[in-house]
Amino acid sequence: GSVIITTNLGFADWTQIFGDPNMTAALLDRLTHRAHIIECTWDSYRLKQSLKTGYNNHPQPEKKK
């Protein structure tokens, strides 16, 4: 079967998740063997929509007068 894994972290940052650099390297070696890696470098559709509609998850503090 097929497996799709998505992440916003680069492979170099996976050690933050798994802790051990050797284990992370072994995991990546097995995951990427015979894999198709698609790196998405375009802008996020959801971010564009949020900015377009004015939706903001982090309201700005009120400015002092």
Number of C-alpha atoms within 10 A of each C-alpha: 2 3 6 7 6 7 7 8 10 8 11 10 11 17 14 11 9 13 10 11 13 11 12 19 16 10 13 13 11 11 12 10 8 8 10 8 9 7 9 8 6 6 8 10 8 9 11 11 11 13 10 9 8 9 11 10 7 6 7 7 6 6 5 4 3
